[in-house]
Amino acid sequence: MLADLRDKIKKHKPVFCIGISIIEPSLIEMAAISGYDAAIVDACQMRYSPERIREMILAGDTKGIPVIVRAASCSDATAYLNFGAAGIMFDGVKTRWEAEKLVSVCKYAPIGKRGICSNSRCHNYGLGDLKEQINWENENIILILQIEDREGLENREEILKVPGIDLISGGRNDMAQSLGVPGQTNHPAVIEAEKLLCESVERAGLPPVLLVPSSLEQAKQFVKAGHNIFSVGQDSSMIFSAMKRSLKTLQLAVKDQEGELNY
């Protein structure tokens, strides 16, 4: 499951993720059945108990979809990895020092200094060869760092030199705010910042930046530029759009059938 995702990334095949902010395991199951390659659960902006995040990870394992958790702290990240998370995302990375610290937390030696809990779920509760398990996790666990403000952008070249980073993601909302144009995610300055980040990531030899297309046309532009790792959207937005669309469709059908109605 996780190795398949790694293989897709390595071979530059399209990867489609979904953001999950509603902590309901059935949403993870739906994402898997729908064909998504990974689910990114937001435990940073949306604060949930470790037990609830563990349920999401278990649902992913059951249905065969890697669950990556956006963590609010290093201690949270350690717990999620011990639960069996497929990866960790950290937001707002600004300096090389921060990047080195986050790698150290998520990767075992010799890459990092992650503490070993040999009886945790990620190590089959103590069953099996611990050395092999550690090597497998270092090769497969995915660490995503978000560079999403002016300071991070200015330090991007140094950040990208840190060994152990697997993917980089941007963040137009926070970048827009940092550049003095809050809410204007398509502002030329924001687009230019994203372009600079993508170019630096390519020079560093990392996989393409994880991007979030806002339209089909933008997705085509991203693909044309060589990008193939995407977040399709957020669960709450998808559900909300489907609710509105379904209601509107039925309202129009009733209106056509019965004539003008007051809504």
ROKE-596998 format. One record per residue (C-alpha): residue number from 1; residue in one letter; x, y, z. Coordinates in nm, 2 decimals. Example, Ala and Ser with C-alpha at 12.3 -4.5 7.8 and 13.67 -1.06 7.14 Angstrom:
{1; 'A'; {1.23; -0.45; 0.78}}
{2; 'S'; {1.37; -0.11; 0.71}}
END
This chain:
{1; 'M'; {0.00; 0.00; 0.00}}
{2; 'L'; {0.26; 0.26; 0.11}}
{3; 'A'; {0.52; 0.10; -0.10}}
{4; 'D'; {0.29; 0.14; -0.40}}
{5; 'L'; {0.25; 0.51; -0.33}}
{6; 'R'; {0.63; 0.55; -0.30}}
{7; 'D'; {0.67; 0.36; -0.63}}
{8; 'K'; {0.42; 0.60; -0.81}}
{9; 'I'; {0.60; 0.90; -0.68}}
{10; 'K'; {0.94; 0.76; -0.78}}
{11; 'K'; {0.83; 0.67; -1.13}}
{12; 'H'; {0.66; 1.01; -1.18}}
{13; 'K'; {0.31; 0.86; -1.22}}
{14; 'P'; {0.01; 1.07; -1.13}}
{15; 'V'; {-0.08; 1.08; -0.76}}
{16; 'F'; {-0.42; 1.20; -0.64}}
{17; 'C'; {-0.47; 1.28; -0.27}}
{18; 'I'; {-0.77; 1.40; -0.07}}
{19; 'G'; {-0.77; 1.63; 0.23}}
{20; 'I'; {-0.97; 1.51; 0.52}}
{21; 'S'; {-1.08; 1.75; 0.80}}
{22; 'I'; {-1.39; 1.57; 0.92}}
{23; 'I'; {-1.27; 1.29; 1.15}}
{24; 'E'; {-1.50; 1.01; 1.04}}
{25; 'P'; {-1.34; 0.68; 0.94}}
{26; 'S'; {-1.60; 0.61; 0.68}}
{27; 'L'; {-1.46; 0.91; 0.48}}
{28; 'I'; {-1.13; 0.73; 0.46}}
{29; 'E'; {-1.30; 0.42; 0.34}}
{30; 'M'; {-1.49; 0.62; 0.08}}
{31; 'A'; {-1.17; 0.78; -0.04}}
{32; 'A'; {-1.01; 0.43; -0.08}}
{33; 'I'; {-1.31; 0.29; -0.27}}
{34; 'S'; {-1.32; 0.60; -0.49}}
{35; 'G'; {-0.96; 0.53; -0.60}}
{36; 'Y'; {-0.76; 0.80; -0.43}}
{37; 'D'; {-0.39; 0.72; -0.38}}
{38; 'A'; {-0.36; 0.88; -0.03}}
{39; 'A'; {-0.56; 1.07; 0.23}}
{40; 'I'; {-0.41; 1.36; 0.42}}
{41; 'V'; {-0.58; 1.40; 0.76}}
{42; 'D'; {-0.56; 1.75; 0.91}}
{43; 'A'; {-0.48; 1.72; 1.27}}
{44; 'C'; {-0.32; 2.07; 1.27}}
{45; 'Q'; {-0.59; 2.32; 1.18}}
{46; 'M'; {-0.85; 2.08; 1.32}}
{47; 'R'; {-0.75; 1.95; 1.66}}
{48; 'Y'; {-0.86; 1.60; 1.74}}
{49; 'S'; {-0.77; 1.35; 2.01}}
{50; 'P'; {-0.49; 1.09; 1.92}}
{51; 'E'; {-0.75; 0.82; 1.96}}
{52; 'R'; {-0.96; 0.96; 1.68}}
{53; 'I'; {-0.66; 1.00; 1.45}}
{54; 'R'; {-0.57; 0.64; 1.52}}
{55; 'E'; {-0.92; 0.53; 1.40}}
{56; 'M'; {-0.86; 0.71; 1.07}}
{57; 'I'; {-0.52; 0.53; 1.03}}
{58; 'L'; {-0.68; 0.19; 1.10}}
{59; 'A'; {-0.96; 0.26; 0.85}}
{60; 'G'; {-0.69; 0.34; 0.59}}
{61; 'D'; {-0.51; 0.02; 0.66}}
{62; 'T'; {-0.83; -0.18; 0.64}}
{63; 'K'; {-0.93; -0.04; 0.30}}
{64; 'G'; {-0.58; -0.01; 0.16}}
{65; 'I'; {-0.52; 0.36; 0.14}}
{66; 'P'; {-0.21; 0.53; 0.30}}
{67; 'V'; {-0.31; 0.79; 0.56}}
{68; 'I'; {-0.07; 1.09; 0.60}}
{69; 'V'; {-0.14; 1.31; 0.90}}
{70; 'R'; {-0.08; 1.68; 0.91}}
{71; 'A'; {0.06; 1.72; 1.26}}
{72; 'A'; {0.05; 2.02; 1.49}}
{73; 'S'; {0.37; 1.92; 1.69}}
{74; 'C'; {0.67; 1.69; 1.69}}
{75; 'S'; {0.53; 1.49; 1.98}}
{76; 'D'; {0.20; 1.44; 1.79}}
{77; 'A'; {0.39; 1.33; 1.48}}
{78; 'T'; {0.57; 1.06; 1.68}}
{79; 'A'; {0.24; 0.93; 1.82}}
{80; 'Y'; {0.08; 0.92; 1.47}}
{81; 'L'; {0.38; 0.73; 1.33}}
{82; 'N'; {0.37; 0.48; 1.61}}
{83; 'F'; {0.00; 0.43; 1.53}}
{84; 'G'; {0.10; 0.34; 1.18}}
{85; 'A'; {0.06; 0.66; 0.98}}
{86; 'A'; {0.20; 0.64; 0.63}}
{87; 'G'; {0.35; 0.98; 0.66}}
{88; 'I'; {0.36; 1.32; 0.83}}
{89; 'M'; {0.30; 1.67; 0.69}}
{90; 'F'; {0.42; 1.98; 0.87}}
{91; 'D'; {0.30; 2.32; 0.78}}
{92; 'G'; {0.48; 2.66; 0.79}}
{93; 'V'; {0.84; 2.55; 0.76}}
{94; 'K'; {1.05; 2.86; 0.75}}
{95; 'T'; {1.42; 2.76; 0.80}}
{96; 'R'; {1.67; 2.49; 0.74}}
{97; 'W'; {1.70; 2.44; 1.12}}
{98; 'E'; {1.32; 2.36; 1.14}}
{99; 'A'; {1.34; 2.12; 0.85}}
{100; 'E'; {1.63; 1.94; 1.01}}
{101; 'K'; {1.44; 1.91; 1.33}}
{102; 'L'; {1.13; 1.77; 1.16}}
{103; 'V'; {1.34; 1.51; 0.97}}
{104; 'S'; {1.51; 1.41; 1.29}}
{105; 'V'; {1.17; 1.35; 1.45}}
{106; 'C'; {1.02; 1.14; 1.17}}
{107; 'K'; {1.32; 0.94; 1.05}}
{108; 'Y'; {1.53; 0.68; 1.23}}
{109; 'A'; {1.91; 0.68; 1.23}}
{110; 'P'; {2.12; 0.73; 1.03}}
{111; 'I'; {1.88; 0.99; 0.87}}
{112; 'G'; {1.72; 1.12; 1.19}}
{113; 'K'; {1.69; 1.05; 1.56}}
{114; 'R'; {1.33; 0.92; 1.59}}
{115; 'G'; {1.28; 0.74; 1.91}}
{116; 'I'; {1.22; 0.36; 1.88}}
{117; 'C'; {0.90; 0.22; 2.05}}
{118; 'S'; {0.95; -0.14; 1.96}}
{119; 'N'; {0.62; -0.26; 2.09}}
{120; 'S'; {0.41; 0.00; 1.90}}
{121; 'R'; {0.16; -0.08; 1.62}}
{122; 'C'; {0.40; 0.03; 1.35}}
{123; 'H'; {0.64; -0.24; 1.47}}
{124; 'N'; {0.38; -0.51; 1.48}}
{125; 'Y'; {0.37; -0.48; 1.86}}
{126; 'G'; {0.72; -0.63; 1.90}}
{127; 'L'; {0.68; -0.91; 1.65}}
{128; 'G'; {0.94; -0.94; 1.38}}
{129; 'D'; {1.29; -0.82; 1.29}}
{130; 'L'; {1.31; -0.46; 1.44}}
{131; 'K'; {1.61; -0.37; 1.22}}
{132; 'E'; {1.42; -0.46; 0.90}}
{133; 'Q'; {1.12; -0.27; 1.02}}
{134; 'I'; {1.33; 0.04; 1.09}}
{135; 'N'; {1.49; 0.02; 0.75}}
{136; 'W'; {1.15; -0.02; 0.58}}
{137; 'E'; {1.00; 0.28; 0.76}}
{138; 'N'; {1.30; 0.50; 0.67}}
{139; 'E'; {1.26; 0.40; 0.30}}
{140; 'N'; {0.88; 0.43; 0.29}}
{141; 'I'; {0.74; 0.68; 0.55}}
{142; 'I'; {0.66; 1.00; 0.36}}
{143; 'L'; {0.76; 1.34; 0.51}}
{144; 'I'; {0.59; 1.64; 0.35}}
{145; 'L'; {0.70; 1.99; 0.44}}
{146; 'Q'; {0.49; 2.29; 0.36}}
{147; 'I'; {0.67; 2.61; 0.25}}
{148; 'E'; {0.39; 2.87; 0.26}}
{149; 'D'; {0.52; 3.21; 0.36}}
{150; 'R'; {0.77; 3.47; 0.26}}
{151; 'E'; {1.04; 3.36; 0.51}}
{152; 'G'; {1.01; 3.00; 0.40}}
{153; 'L'; {1.03; 3.10; 0.04}}
{154; 'E'; {1.34; 3.31; 0.10}}
{155; 'N'; {1.50; 3.01; 0.27}}
{156; 'R'; {1.38; 2.75; 0.03}}
{157; 'E'; {1.72; 2.66; -0.12}}
{158; 'E'; {1.87; 2.59; 0.22}}
{159; 'I'; {1.56; 2.40; 0.34}}
{160; 'L'; {1.57; 2.18; 0.03}}
{161; 'K'; {1.93; 2.07; 0.10}}
{162; 'V'; {1.81; 1.88; 0.41}}
{163; 'P'; {1.83; 1.50; 0.36}}
{164; 'G'; {1.52; 1.31; 0.44}}
{165; 'I'; {1.25; 1.54; 0.29}}
{166; 'D'; {1.03; 1.34; 0.06}}
{167; 'L'; {0.78; 1.59; -0.07}}
{168; 'I'; {0.73; 1.97; -0.06}}
{169; 'S'; {0.39; 2.14; -0.06}}
{170; 'G'; {0.30; 2.50; -0.10}}
{171; 'G'; {0.00; 2.68; 0.05}}
{172; 'R'; {-0.15; 2.97; -0.14}}
{173; 'N'; {-0.38; 3.10; 0.14}}
{174; 'D'; {-0.09; 3.15; 0.39}}
{175; 'M'; {0.15; 3.26; 0.11}}
{176; 'A'; {-0.10; 3.53; 0.00}}
{177; 'Q'; {-0.14; 3.65; 0.36}}
{178; 'S'; {0.24; 3.66; 0.41}}
{179; 'L'; {0.28; 3.86; 0.08}}
{180; 'G'; {0.03; 4.12; 0.19}}
{181; 'V'; {-0.26; 4.01; -0.03}}
{182; 'P'; {-0.48; 3.79; 0.20}}
{183; 'G'; {-0.75; 3.60; 0.03}}
{184; 'Q'; {-0.61; 3.67; -0.32}}
{185; 'T'; {-0.47; 3.32; -0.40}}
{186; 'N'; {-0.45; 3.40; -0.77}}
{187; 'H'; {-0.26; 3.73; -0.72}}
{188; 'P'; {0.05; 3.75; -0.95}}
{189; 'A'; {0.28; 3.76; -0.65}}
{190; 'V'; {0.14; 3.44; -0.51}}
{191; 'I'; {0.16; 3.26; -0.84}}
{192; 'E'; {0.52; 3.38; -0.88}}
{193; 'A'; {0.61; 3.26; -0.54}}
{194; 'E'; {0.46; 2.91; -0.62}}
{195; 'K'; {0.66; 2.91; -0.95}}
{196; 'L'; {0.98; 2.99; -0.77}}
{197; 'L'; {0.92; 2.71; -0.51}}
{198; 'C'; {0.85; 2.46; -0.79}}
{199; 'E'; {1.16; 2.56; -0.98}}
{200; 'S'; {1.38; 2.52; -0.67}}
{201; 'V'; {1.23; 2.18; -0.59}}
{202; 'E'; {1.30; 2.06; -0.94}}
{203; 'R'; {1.66; 2.18; -0.91}}
{204; 'A'; {1.70; 2.00; -0.58}}
{205; 'G'; {1.60; 1.67; -0.75}}
{206; 'L'; {1.29; 1.62; -0.54}}
{207; 'P'; {0.95; 1.50; -0.68}}
{208; 'P'; {0.72; 1.78; -0.81}}
{209; 'V'; {0.55; 2.00; -0.55}}
{210; 'L'; {0.22; 1.87; -0.41}}
{211; 'L'; {-0.03; 2.12; -0.57}}
{212; 'V'; {-0.40; 2.19; -0.53}}
{213; 'P'; {-0.57; 2.28; -0.86}}
{214; 'S'; {-0.86; 2.51; -0.82}}
{215; 'S'; {-1.01; 2.43; -1.17}}
{216; 'L'; {-0.97; 2.18; -1.45}}
{217; 'E'; {-0.79; 2.44; -1.66}}
{218; 'Q'; {-0.54; 2.50; -1.38}}
{219; 'A'; {-0.49; 2.13; -1.35}}
{220; 'K'; {-0.40; 2.11; -1.72}}
{221; 'Q'; {-0.16; 2.39; -1.68}}
{222; 'F'; {0.01; 2.21; -1.39}}
{223; 'V'; {0.04; 1.89; -1.58}}
{224; 'K'; {0.18; 2.08; -1.88}}
{225; 'A'; {0.44; 2.22; -1.65}}
{226; 'G'; {0.55; 1.87; -1.53}}
{227; 'H'; {0.35; 1.84; -1.21}}
{228; 'N'; {0.17; 1.51; -1.13}}
{229; 'I'; {0.11; 1.51; -0.75}}
{230; 'F'; {-0.22; 1.67; -0.66}}
{231; 'S'; {-0.46; 1.72; -0.37}}
{232; 'V'; {-0.80; 1.70; -0.54}}
{233; 'G'; {-0.97; 1.90; -0.26}}
{234; 'Q'; {-1.10; 1.89; 0.10}}
{235; 'D'; {-1.37; 1.66; 0.22}}
{236; 'S'; {-1.58; 1.93; 0.38}}
{237; 'S'; {-1.58; 2.14; 0.06}}
{238; 'M'; {-1.67; 1.84; -0.15}}
{239; 'I'; {-1.96; 1.75; 0.08}}
{240; 'F'; {-2.08; 2.11; 0.09}}
{241; 'S'; {-2.07; 2.14; -0.29}}
{242; 'A'; {-2.26; 1.81; -0.33}}
{243; 'M'; {-2.53; 1.93; -0.08}}
{244; 'K'; {-2.59; 2.25; -0.27}}
{245; 'R'; {-2.58; 2.09; -0.61}}
{246; 'S'; {-2.83; 1.82; -0.51}}
{247; 'L'; {-3.07; 2.06; -0.36}}
{248; 'K'; {-3.05; 2.30; -0.65}}
{249; 'T'; {-3.11; 2.02; -0.90}}
{250; 'L'; {-3.42; 1.90; -0.71}}
{251; 'Q'; {-3.55; 2.26; -0.67}}
{252; 'L'; {-3.52; 2.32; -1.04}}
{253; 'A'; {-3.70; 2.00; -1.12}}
{254; 'V'; {-3.99; 2.09; -0.89}}
{255; 'K'; {-4.01; 2.44; -1.03}}
{256; 'D'; {-4.02; 2.31; -1.39}}
{257; 'Q'; {-4.29; 2.06; -1.30}}
{258; 'E'; {-4.52; 2.28; -1.09}}
{259; 'G'; {-4.45; 2.63; -1.23}}
{260; 'E'; {-4.31; 2.92; -1.05}}
{261; 'L'; {-4.26; 2.87; -0.68}}
{262; 'N'; {-4.15; 3.11; -0.41}}
{263; 'Y'; {-3.82; 3.01; -0.25}}
END
